[in-house]
């Protein structure tokens, strides 16, 4: 997703990448808020469960803190390109580093345990939920959760619910190597693409997913969102490409005040994504004009769907 006059894209080189796809939309009301830390959450009554843990130097206390001490909570606006009756009012990304060699075990728990993704999807207000795993260029195994919710209140209730505080969850937390980073977001147009019939039907065909993050020039968020939703080279273009199964555009402002756009896509194969990334709609004059709103080069993280990962791991 190169831009004329900017540095080359930064491409992550994970050893193993996974992600169950996810795609979001909401209304065009854009008012990204500055991110808040875990301490801010305590002040507004949304304290992570870790803040209630005792300071006893035990492994279980350490693991509880890893599970319920988000490092960063940011406001975001998220978008995509499909019709659906599912109304999304809030989205989240939760990223957690894993202990070395724990990816397969975590993936199996998420897909098979009663407290895993099935539990998340069954919660009040949940519209969709994903589990994603990948290994960073530095060799750090990661788990990333992505969810769509009717409201932030529904997410908060889930985050502190029985299935996220019980013994099974605490046992999973022993596989974590650090505390979660929670990013709270607001969808761009309010319609779930993940839960749409068009996106849900071919999930078994997803062989590759991508996450592209780009910092924006201050004050460019509204312009970027408008382009993504309305320009022929925006999300509609992405969704029309061979092999694309879903695509999202997401924006949020970091705790440091940096406006950021995040693209997420599901593809039949990496070859399809590579062809799209170098296609006319990502190299033409309209795209180059769009890139003027970027404050830095894209960071591209290639991923593989969780179920496909388990299939490869078990074979």
C-alpha positions in Angstrom: 0.0 0.0 0.0 2.8 2.3 -1.0 2.5 6.1 -1.1 4.5 8.4 -3.4 6.8 10.6 -1.3 6.6 8.4 1.8 8.9 5.8 3.2 8.4 2.2 2.3 5.8 0.2 4.2 7.0 -1.6 7.4 6.0 -5.2 7.0 5.9 -7.5 10.0 7.5 -10.9 9.4 5.7 -13.3 11.8 6.8 -16.9 12.0 3.1 -18.0 12.5 0.3 -15.6 11.9 -3.4 -16.1 12.6 -6.6 -14.2 12.8 -10.2 -14.9 12.6 -11.5 -12.2 10.4 -13.6 -9.3 11.5 -15.1 -6.3 9.9 -17.1 -3.4 11.3 -19.2 -0.3 10.5 -21.1 2.4 12.3 -22.4 5.9 11.7 -20.4 8.8 10.2 -20.3 10.7 13.4 -16.6 11.2 14.0 -15.3 12.2 17.3 -12.3 10.1 18.2 -11.4 10.4 21.9 -8.0 10.4 23.4 -7.0 7.0 24.8 -7.2 6.4 28.5 -5.0 4.2 30.7 -6.1 1.6 33.2 -5.9 4.3 35.9 -8.4 6.4 33.9 -10.7 3.3 33.9 -10.5 3.2 37.7 -11.6 6.8 37.9 -14.7 6.4 35.7 -15.8 3.2 37.5 -14.5 0.7 34.9 -11.5 -0.6 36.8 -10.0 -3.7 35.4 -10.3 -6.8 37.7 -6.6 -6.7 38.2 -6.9 -3.6 40.3 -8.8 -5.6 42.9 -6.2 -8.3 43.1 -4.1 -8.5 46.3 -0.4 -7.8 46.2 0.5 -11.2 47.5 3.5 -12.5 45.5 1.8 -15.6 44.1 1.6 -16.9 40.5 -2.2 -16.8 40.5 -2.2 -13.1 41.4 0.4 -12.4 38.7 -1.8 -14.2 36.1 -4.9 -12.4 37.2 -3.1 -9.1 36.7 -2.0 -10.2 33.2 -5.6 -11.0 32.4 -7.3 -7.9 33.7 -4.8 -5.0 33.6 -5.2 -3.3 30.2 -2.3 -1.0 29.3 -4.2 1.2 26.9 -7.8 2.0 26.1 -8.4 4.2 23.0 -11.4 5.5 21.2 -11.7 4.4 17.6 -14.0 4.6 14.6 -14.2 1.4 12.5 -15.7 0.7 9.0 -16.3 -1.8 6.2 -18.3 -2.5 3.1 -21.3 -4.8 3.3 -25.0 -4.8 4.2 -26.2 -6.3 7.5 -29.0 -5.9 10.0 -26.5 -6.3 12.9 -26.1 -2.8 14.5 -22.6 -2.3 16.1 -22.1 0.3 18.7 -18.7 -0.6 20.1 -15.7 -2.7 19.1 -12.6 -3.9 20.9 -9.1 -5.3 20.2 -7.3 -7.1 23.1 -3.7 -8.1 22.5 -1.8 -10.4 24.8 1.8 -11.7 24.6 2.1 -15.5 25.1 4.7 -17.6 26.8 7.0 -19.2 24.2 5.5 -22.4 22.7 2.0 -21.7 24.0 0.3 -20.7 20.7 -1.2 -24.1 19.9 -2.5 -24.6 23.4 -4.1 -21.2 23.5 -5.6 -21.6 20.1 -7.1 -25.0 21.1 -8.6 -23.5 24.3 -10.2 -20.6 22.4 -11.8 -22.9 19.8 -12.7 -25.8 22.1 -13.2 -24.7 25.7 -16.7 -23.7 26.9 -15.2 -20.4 28.2 -13.5 -19.7 24.8 -14.9 -17.9 21.8 -18.2 -19.7 22.1 -18.6 -18.1 25.5 -17.8 -14.6 24.1 -20.3 -15.0 21.3 -23.0 -16.1 23.7 -22.8 -12.9 25.8 -25.4 -10.2 25.9 -24.8 -7.6 23.3 -22.0 -9.5 21.5 -22.4 -9.4 17.7 -19.1 -11.1 16.7 -15.9 -12.3 18.2 -12.5 -13.4 16.9 -9.4 -15.0 18.2 -6.1 -14.3 16.5 -2.6 -15.5 17.0 0.7 -14.6 15.4 4.4 -14.4 16.1 6.2 -11.1 15.8 9.4 -10.5 14.0 11.1 -10.5 17.4 9.8 -14.0 18.0 7.0 -13.0 20.5 3.9 -15.2 20.2 0.7 -13.1 20.4 -3.0 -13.6 20.9 -5.3 -10.8 19.6 -9.1 -10.8 20.3 -11.4 -8.7 18.1 -15.1 -8.2 19.0 -18.2 -6.3 17.9 -20.7 -5.3 20.5 -24.0 -3.4 20.7 -22.5 -1.1 23.4 -19.5 -0.5 25.6 -21.6 -1.5 28.6 -22.1 -4.9 27.2 -18.3 -5.3 26.6 -17.5 -4.1 30.2 -20.0 -6.6 31.6 -18.5 -9.4 29.6 -14.9 -8.4 30.5 -15.7 -8.9 34.2 -18.1 -11.8 33.8 -17.8 -15.4 35.2 -16.2 -16.8 32.1 -13.4 -14.2 32.4 -12.8 -14.6 36.1 -13.3 -18.3 36.7 -10.7 -21.1 37.2 -10.7 -22.1 33.6 -9.8 -18.6 32.5 -7.2 -18.2 35.2 -5.6 -21.5 33.9 -5.5 -20.0 30.4 -3.8 -16.9 31.9 -0.8 -19.0 33.0 0.0 -19.1 29.3 0.2 -15.3 29.1 3.6 -13.6 29.2 2.3 -10.1 30.0 -0.8 -8.0 30.6 -3.4 -7.3 27.9 -3.5 -4.1 25.9 -7.1 -3.2 25.3 -8.2 -0.8 22.6 -11.8 0.4 22.7 -13.3 1.5 19.4 -16.4 3.0 17.8 -17.5 1.5 14.4 -17.7 3.7 11.4 -21.2 2.9 10.0 -22.9 0.7 12.5 -23.4 -2.4 10.4 -21.6 -5.6 11.1 -19.8 -7.2 8.1 -18.5 -10.1 10.1 -22.1 -11.2 10.8 -23.5 -10.5 7.4 -24.6 -13.5 5.3 -22.2 -12.5 2.6 -19.2 -12.6 4.9 -20.3 -15.5 7.2 -20.9 -18.0 4.4 -17.3 -18.3 3.1 -15.5 -18.2 6.5 -14.0 -21.7 5.8 -12.4 -20.2 2.7 -10.4 -17.6 4.6 -6.7 -18.5 4.2 -5.1 -15.2 5.0 -5.8 -12.0 6.9 -4.0 -8.7 7.1 -3.8 -5.8 9.5 -2.4 -2.5 8.1 -1.9 0.4 10.5 -1.1 4.0 9.4 -0.6 7.2 11.4 -2.5 10.2 10.1 -1.7 13.9 9.8 -3.4 15.7 12.6 -7.0 16.6 11.7 -7.2 14.1 8.8 -9.5 11.5 10.4 -12.8 12.8 8.9 -11.3 13.2 5.4 -9.8 9.7 5.6 -13.1 8.1 6.7 -15.0 9.9 4.0 -12.6 8.7 1.3 -12.7 5.1 2.6 -16.4 5.0 2.6 -17.2 7.0 -0.5 -14.3 7.0 -3.0 -14.4 4.3 -5.7 -10.9 3.4 -4.6 -11.9 3.0 -1.0 -13.3 0.0 0.8 -15.7 -0.8 -2.0 -12.6 -1.3 -4.2 -11.0 -3.6 -1.7 -14.2 -5.7 -1.3 -14.4 -6.1 -5.1 -10.9 -7.6 -5.5 -10.4 -11.3 -6.4 -10.1 -13.3 -3.3 -11.4 -10.7 -0.8 -13.9 -12.0 1.7 -14.3 -8.9 3.9 -12.5 -5.6 4.5 -12.6 -2.9 7.2 -11.3 0.6 7.7 -10.8 1.7 11.3 -9.6 4.9 12.9 -8.7 5.8 16.4 -6.6 8.3 18.4 -3.8 7.0 20.6 -3.1 8.1 24.1 -0.4 10.3 22.7 -2.9 12.0 20.4 -1.9 10.3 17.2 -4.8 9.8 14.8 -4.5 6.3 13.2 -6.2 4.4 10.5 -6.3 0.6 10.7 -7.3 -1.6 7.7 -8.3 -5.2 8.3 -9.1 -7.8 5.6 -9.9 -11.4 5.1 -8.6 -13.1 1.9 -8.7 -16.5 0.3 -4.9 -16.5 0.0 -1.9 -14.3 0.6 -1.4 -14.2 -3.2 -4.8 -12.5 -3.5 -3.8 -9.9 -1.0 -0.4 -9.3 -2.6 -2.1 -8.8 -6.0 -4.5 -6.3 -4.4 -1.7 -4.4 -2.6 0.0 -3.8 -5.8 -3.1 -3.2 -7.9 -4.3 -0.1 -9.8 -6.5 1.2 -7.0 -3.5 1.2 -4.6 -1.1 2.9 -7.0 -3.2 5.4 -8.9 -3.5 9.2 -8.6 -6.5 9.0 -6.2 -4.6 6.7 -3.9 -1.5 8.9 -4.0 -3.7 11.9 -3.1 -5.2 9.9 -0.2 -1.7 9.1 1.0 -1.1 12.8 1.7 -3.2 12.3 4.8 -0.6 9.8 6.1 2.0 10.9 8.7 4.1 7.9 8.3 4.5 4.6 6.4 2.1 1.7 6.8 2.9 -1.2 9.2 1.6 -4.4 7.6 1.0 -7.5 9.7 0.2 -10.7 7.7 -1.9 -13.3 9.6 -3.6 -16.7 9.2 -7.1 -17.6 10.4 -7.2 -19.4 13.8 -9.1 -22.4 12.6 -6.8 -22.8 9.6 -3.8 -22.6 12.0 -5.3 -25.4 14.1 -5.8 -27.4 11.0 -2.2 -26.9 9.9 -0.9 -27.6 13.5 -2.9 -30.8 13.8 -1.7 -32.1 10.5 
